[in-house]
């Protein structure tokens, strides 16, 4: 009987500790986005319209992909700092498997670069912020064909 009571108390205490550990100092859940992100979530239905105008980077990623997770904060910075020059969109390949295959995605992460609806470049693998800035400058300077 004492063991059951002790087990129940410990279970409740551990549940409370795990709940508190998932909260940050301000009481917000850590996984929740902080503010509106300039990164656009793309799907098969909005892909064409979102990539049709201007310079657009589309990040094909997956939650289980380590390099993709390392790339995410870099893309968030680019989306914020260069919001007047480039739009950043993300496609989760696990949610859109057939669509990703149809787009020719063979490695993760892959960033497909569009200029006014036309694919102009493809960047595969983890790359630096500096490399992405070079691409922005290169295609911002070029006129669309």
Secondary structure, 3 states (H helix, E strand, C coil): CHHHHHHHHHHHHHHHHHHHHCECCCCCECCCCCCCCCCEECCCCCHHHHHCCCEEEEEEECCCCHHHHHHHHHHHHHHHHCCCCCEEEEEECCCCHHHHHHCCCCCCCEEEEEECCEEEEEEECCCCHHHHHHHHHHHHHCCCC
